[in-house]
């Protein structure tokens, strides 16, 4: 499976919207820490990281409907975790409304939003974009 860094912003936004995920806050700085699988002209999946020293937000995991179950999502999360580890990240956090079981299989556990470090709580995803009903999860690397 071809995984590459820095997918194009318009393609990331298109895939996120197709998967009903927020894309309004994406900036070129965010995209610097995004990965995609598939071919550059038409990525089949994407995932991003927001890095804050020893903690990071895993965000925007999206896999095209016709590619789910092929390992793309798992490979993208593994790549993001490896990249985070190489940058001294010790804990990853995420929010999900639809993929809690998927992330549990990858070692993430549910946590209280208010227990998150301040840097994570200040992100747009945590503070305003994701509903309060979203599962807040974390993983120690």
C-alpha positions as CSV (number, residue, x, y, z in Angstrom):
1,X,0.0,0.0,0.0
2,X,1.4,3.4,-1.0
3,X,1.4,5.8,1.9
4,X,2.8,9.3,1.3
5,X,3.1,12.6,3.2
6,X,1.6,16.0,2.3
7,X,-1.4,15.2,0.2
8,X,-3.0,18.1,-1.6
9,X,-5.3,20.3,0.4
10,X,-8.2,20.2,-2.0
11,X,-8.1,16.4,-2.2
12,X,-7.9,16.1,1.6
13,X,-10.9,18.5,2.0
14,X,-12.9,16.6,-0.6
15,X,-12.3,13.2,1.1
16,X,-13.1,14.6,4.5
17,X,-16.4,16.2,3.3
18,X,-17.3,12.9,1.6
19,X,-16.8,11.1,4.9
20,X,-18.8,13.9,6.9
21,X,-15.7,15.0,8.7
22,X,-14.8,18.7,9.5
23,X,-12.4,20.3,7.0
24,X,-13.1,24.0,7.6
25,X,-10.1,24.5,10.0
26,X,-7.5,22.9,7.7
27,X,-4.6,25.1,6.8
28,X,-1.3,24.5,5.0
29,X,0.4,24.1,8.4
30,X,-2.0,21.3,9.2
31,X,-1.4,19.6,5.9
32,X,2.3,19.4,6.6
33,X,1.6,16.5,9.0
34,X,-1.0,14.7,6.9
35,X,-0.6,11.3,5.3
36,X,-2.5,9.6,2.5
37,X,-2.8,6.2,0.9
38,X,-3.3,5.4,-2.7
39,X,-2.2,7.5,-5.6
40,X,-1.4,11.2,-5.2
41,X,-4.0,12.1,-7.9
42,X,-6.8,10.4,-6.0
43,X,-6.0,9.4,-2.4
44,X,-8.2,6.6,-1.0
45,X,-7.6,7.7,2.6
46,X,-6.0,10.4,4.8
47,X,-5.1,11.1,8.4
48,X,-3.4,14.0,10.1
49,X,-1.6,15.0,13.2
50,X,-1.6,18.2,15.2
51,X,1.7,18.2,17.1
52,X,2.1,19.9,20.5
53,X,5.4,18.8,22.0
54,X,4.9,15.4,23.7
55,X,1.2,15.2,22.9
56,X,-0.6,15.2,19.6
57,X,-4.1,15.1,18.2
58,X,-4.8,12.4,15.6
59,X,-7.3,13.9,13.3
60,X,-9.3,13.5,10.2
61,X,-8.9,9.8,9.5
62,X,-11.0,9.3,6.4
63,X,-11.2,6.3,4.0
64,X,-13.2,6.3,0.9
65,X,-16.3,4.1,1.3
66,X,-15.2,1.7,-1.5
67,X,-11.8,1.2,0.1
68,X,-12.9,0.5,3.7
69,X,-11.8,-2.9,5.0
70,X,-8.7,-3.0,2.8
71,X,-6.2,-2.0,5.6
72,X,-5.8,1.6,4.4
73,X,-7.1,3.1,7.7
74,X,-4.9,0.8,9.9
75,X,-1.9,1.6,7.8
76,X,-2.5,5.3,7.9
77,X,-2.8,5.3,11.7
78,X,0.3,3.2,12.0
79,X,2.2,5.7,9.9
80,X,0.9,8.6,11.9
81,X,1.9,6.9,15.2
82,X,5.4,6.1,13.9
83,X,5.8,9.7,12.7
84,X,4.6,11.0,16.1
85,X,6.9,8.7,18.0
86,X,9.9,10.0,15.9
87,X,9.0,13.5,17.0
88,X,9.0,12.5,20.7
89,X,5.2,12.4,21.1
90,X,4.3,10.3,24.0
91,X,0.4,10.5,23.9
92,X,-2.0,10.7,21.0
93,X,-5.6,11.9,21.5
94,X,-8.6,11.7,19.1
95,X,-12.3,12.3,18.8
96,X,-14.6,10.0,16.9
97,X,-18.3,9.7,16.3
98,X,-18.2,6.5,14.2
99,X,-15.0,4.6,14.7
100,X,-14.6,4.0,18.4
101,X,-14.3,0.2,18.0
102,X,-11.8,0.6,15.2
103,X,-9.5,2.7,17.4
104,X,-10.0,0.4,20.4
105,X,-8.6,-2.4,18.3
106,X,-5.5,-0.2,17.7
107,X,-5.0,0.3,21.4
108,X,-6.8,3.6,22.0
109,X,-8.9,3.9,25.2
110,X,-11.7,6.2,26.1
111,X,-10.8,9.2,28.3
112,X,-12.6,12.3,29.7
113,X,-12.1,15.4,27.5
114,X,-11.4,17.4,30.6
115,X,-8.4,15.2,31.4
116,X,-6.7,16.2,28.1
117,X,-3.7,18.5,28.2
118,X,-4.5,22.1,27.6
119,X,-2.9,22.1,24.1
120,X,-5.3,19.4,23.0
121,X,-8.4,21.0,24.6
122,X,-7.6,24.3,22.8
123,X,-7.7,22.6,19.3
124,X,-10.6,23.5,17.2
125,X,-11.5,19.8,16.9
126,X,-11.9,19.4,20.6
127,X,-13.1,22.9,21.6
128,X,-15.7,23.4,18.9
129,X,-15.8,21.2,15.8
130,X,-16.6,17.8,17.2
131,X,-19.8,17.3,19.2
132,X,-19.8,16.6,22.9
133,X,-21.2,13.2,22.1
134,X,-18.0,12.2,20.3
135,X,-15.8,9.6,22.0
136,X,-12.6,11.1,23.2
137,X,-9.8,8.6,23.2
138,X,-6.1,8.4,23.9
139,X,-3.1,6.1,23.4
140,X,0.3,6.2,25.1
141,X,3.1,5.6,22.5
